[in-house]
Amino acid sequence: MSEKILLLNGSPRGKKSNTLLAADALIEGIRGVTGYGVTTLETNSLKVSPCRGCFGCWDVTPGQCVIRDDMQTVYEAAAAAEIIVVSFPVYFFGMPGPVKTVTDRMIPMMRAYDGGPVLHRVRPAMQGKRFLFVSTCGFHTTKGIYEPLQAQLKAIFEEHLPPLVTIPQAELMQVPQMKEIVDHRLERVKSYGMQFAKGETDDALLAEIASPLILERAYHRLVSIMRPNT
Ligand SMILES: Cc1cc2nc3c(=O)[nH]c(=O)nc-3n(C[C@H](O)[C@H](O)[C@H](O)COP(=O)(O)O)c2cc1C
């Protein structure tokens, strides 16, 4: 059965995903307030073909995609959910391919373009859903990394722009000696999840979560020890 929180996990690294740690903290915060259950779908495990661009979902069978694959599970889980958490590592300043493929395949959930403003209006099945995006990156800062993604989300969601929770220096999450620093950051992420569940938005907290965990030079040194052959 689909639950009221849908987690779409877009990291190919399964349980070893840095981003999943942040997504889990966010969801812990959301569940602490709402008590909702969670359905998790892994974009890399789903068999989802790329959109064919046929517009059958607009012109022939409105709202229904002509391709029958695992995307049906995503449609059903998304329709049942109140809160949709989309979690992925940043790849080349954007979303990884499988996440983009799932995004493209959401076009049946949008009303056919019939002129007017340049935005995708959602069909009733997707109206009122609350989205929350979470992402980690490997560079030492989030500055200059997330602007392209922010711009894309703004264009897609317009006035319903969802929050984007970002964490830099995510390689630290793999280092046992950094556990205390990482756990503190994840606690702040959990707090953001609680705020989100209450309908609050705290940009200062988002900025704090997006700030570097350690000094840039120390991070570079650590990464060069972790990846000596690069
Ligand atoms: C193909 C690829 C592209 C990446 N591109 C970027 C990038 O543009 N900027 C960045 O800061 N990190 C980049 N990274 C690093 C990942 O975003 C980072 O390691 C992330 O924490 C991995 O998250 P995950 O464990 O949830 O998969 C890239 C990693 C890969 C594998």
The ligand as a Gaussian input file, in Angstrom:
#p B3LYP/6-31G(d) Opt

LIG

0 1
 C       28.825000      11.394000     -12.383000
 C       29.020000      12.276000     -11.177000
 C       28.933000      13.650000     -11.320000
 C       29.112000      14.473000     -10.206000
 N       29.008000      15.826000     -10.370000
 C       29.181000      16.628000      -9.307000
 C       29.103000      18.052000      -9.449000
 O       28.864000      18.575000     -10.532000
 N       29.323000      18.813000      -8.340000
 C       29.588000      18.263000      -7.109000
 O       29.772000      18.994000      -6.141000
 N       29.628000      16.904000      -6.951000
 C       29.435000      16.088000      -8.004000
 N       29.482000      14.733000      -7.852000
 C       29.667000      14.163000      -6.472000
 C       28.352000      13.684000      -5.854000
 O       27.347000      14.654000      -5.983000
 C       28.564000      13.386000      -4.361000
 O       29.571000      12.412000      -4.210000
 C       27.298000      12.931000      -3.684000
 O       27.409000      13.120000      -2.293000
 C       26.970000      11.464000      -3.931000
 O       25.748000      11.199000      -3.313000
 P       25.147000       9.749000      -3.116000
 O       26.083000       9.013000      -2.196000
 O       23.821000      10.001000      -2.501000
 O       25.052000       9.092000      -4.455000
 C       29.351000      13.905000      -8.930000
 C       29.436000      12.495000      -8.805000
 C       29.297000      11.693000      -9.918000
 C       29.409000      10.199000      -9.748000

